[in-house]
Amino acid sequence: YAGGAQVLLDPSGKALVVWNVYGGPVRSVWIGANGSVGAIKTMASDGSNLLPDVVLLPGGEVLAVLSRNYATNYGVWWSRLSSADEWSEPAKISPPDSSKDSHLVVDQTGNATVVWLQSHSLYSSTARF
């Protein structure tokens, strides 16, 4: 089944819908302001990927974080959707431990902050994208 859906609106009125398929990939699709639907894209296809969160960067690219169980390695991973509508290979940003429930915000200059739960504590990471 699918879940964890997030919706992002860009300045032109297009909506990006991102969701996870239980035990499988995270997928995304653009929906135009006129109702047109683009091609479904896959962000992360291997491992168990959950709870994506997305933000729009100042340059128009999309940044996403997700909780991921990859080869028994739970963690928080990030990926970028380029203006060519292709996701980058997910990269792990959390320490090697049980990390989950990630959330993402970005300021007007492109500084992104990710927070997540890890072993019953709250952690964060800030980076410029």
N, C-alpha and C positions, 0 to 999 in steps of 0.2 A: 504494500500500500504506500501511498505518498503522504507527505506531511511537511511540517516546518516551512510552509510557504511564506515568502517575503515579497513585497512589491515595492518598486522604486520608480518614481516618476522623473523624467528628465525635463529640461526647460521647454522642449518642443511638444510635450504632452504625450510622448511615448512612455509606455510602462514596461519595465523589465520584471518578469515574474521568475523567481528562483525557488526551487523546492527540492526536497530529497526523496528518494525512493528507498523505503525501509530496507536496510541491509545491502544497499547498493549505491548507485551514483547520485550526484547532485546535478540537476538539469536546470536550464534557463530558456526563456523565450521572450522576444520583444513583441509587444502588441502596440500597433500604431494608434495615433489619436483617432484615426478613421475606422479602427476596428480590425485592420489587417494584422495577420499573425505571421511572424517570421519563422525561421527554422529553429527547431529545438536543438540546443547545444548542451554538451556534457562538460561539466567542470572537473569532476573527480569520479572516475569510473571504478577504481579498485578499492577494496576495503569497504567498511561500513561508514557512510558519511551522513552526518546529521546536523540539523539546525543551522542552515546557512544564514548569515546576516550580510547585507550589502549596503554600500554607500556610493554616491556619485562623487568623483574627484573633480576639482576645479577645471581640469582639461577635458572633461567629458568621458574619461574612462571610468569603469566600475571596479571597485575593490570589494572582495568578499572574504569572510572568515567562516570556518566551519569546524565543528567537532568531528574528529575522524578516528576510527579504529583501523589502523593499517598494520597488518602483520603483528597483531597483539601489542601494538604501540599506540595507546590512546594519546590524543593531543589536539592542539588547536593549530590549524593550517590556514594559509591565506592563498588567494589567487586573484589575478587581475583579468578583467575582460577588456580587451583592446578595442579601439575604434573600428577594427576590422571584424569585430564580433567573434573573437577566438579567446578562450580561457587559457591562461598560462598554467604550466604544471604547478599543482599545489606545493607549497613549501611550509615546513613546520616552523612555528614560532614559539611554541611553549617548551619548557624543559621536559625531559623524558620521564613523565609521570602521568598519573590519571588527571587529565585536563579536559574540561567540558564547559558547556553553556557560555560560549563566547559571544561578545557583543562588540560592535564596531561603531565609532564616530569619527568624523573628519572635520577639521576646521576650514575656514575660507582660503588658507594658504596651502592646503594639502597635507597637513600633519594629521595622521591617523592614529587613534588610540584604540587598542583592543584590550578588553578586560575579560577574564575568565575565572572559573572556579577550578582550584587545583587542590586535591587532598583536603577539602573542607576549609580552604583559605581563598582569599581573593588576590589575584595577580593582575598585572597590567604590563603592556608594552606599547611604546610610542615610536613611530617611525615616520619619515617623510617619504611620500610616494609620488 
